[in-house]
Amino acid sequence: MNIITFNNEKSYVKTARFMDWYCISDPTLWVNLETYVIRKETIFSPQSFIAILSHFSAQSEGSRDFYDFIEFQYNSSVFDKVSTHELITLLYSYY
């Protein structure tokens, strides 16, 4: 299965979780995941963005563009209706 063929957010979240839990250190895989999360932004819920960001953050992965993308989503009110726990996770992962 290739990241390009993923068509739902759960596949992306599971991929990020797998790569985090098993400490995958291949930068190409992280960059590809990042690229397709940004390209397919419309399929993601705020909760999925937070989950993916937390896995990127746990492995110290993600480019400035990825974090700028998350900041843009935050400033665009995408995360307005998340729970307090999710908001704390978002902010902790971002910084």
N, C-alpha and C positions, 0 to 999 in steps of 0.2 A: 504494500500500500504506500502510496506517495502522498505527501502533504498537499500537493496540488489537487488531488482528487477528493479531499475532504470537503464535505458540503454541509456539515453541521457543527455547531460550536462544541458539542461534547467531545468530538474527536480531537479538537485542538487542545481542550482542557486536559484530556487524558494523556495526550502526547507530552504536554508541558509537565504534567505530574510525573510521568514515567521518567522523563529526562532529568527531573529534579531528584526524585527518590533514588535513582540509580547513578547519580552524579555523572551524567554523560558530559564529557568535556570537549566534544567535537564542536568547534565554533561554527562550522558550516551548518550543522543541524539547527543550532540556535538561531543563526541568521535566517535560514529558510523559514523556520517557524515564525520568527518576528515579521518577516516580509509578508507572509500570507495572512497573518493576523491583521496587519495594517491594510492590506489589499481588500480583505473580505470583512471589513469592519461592520458592515450592516447586518451580519448574521449573529453578532454577539450581544448577549445581554450584559448589563453592568456587572452582574455577579461573575460571569465568565471572564470579563476583562480583569476583574480583581483577582480571580484564581490564577489566571495566566501570569499576571504581573507578579504575584507572590512567588510563583515558581521561578520566574526569571530572576527576581531579586535574591532568592535563597541561594542561587548559584552564581551570583554576581554577573549575570548575563544581560544582554540588551544594550543597544546603541543609544546614543543621545537622541536619535530620531524616534526610537521606540518610546522613550520616556517623555519626549516632547509630544508624541501622539497621545499618550495617556493624559498628559497635562491638558492638551486641547480638549479631550473628551470630558475631563473634569470641568473645564471652563465653559463647555457647551452644555452643561447641566445634565449630562448622561447619568451621573451618579446621585442625582437629587433624591431618589427614593430608595436608597440602600439603607440597610440597618446600621446601627451604631457600630456593631462589631465589624461589618464589612467596610465601613468608612475608616475605622482604625487600621484594618488590614491594608487598605489602599494607601493610606498615608505612611504607615510604617514601611511598606514595600517600596514606596516611591522615594523615600528619603533614606 
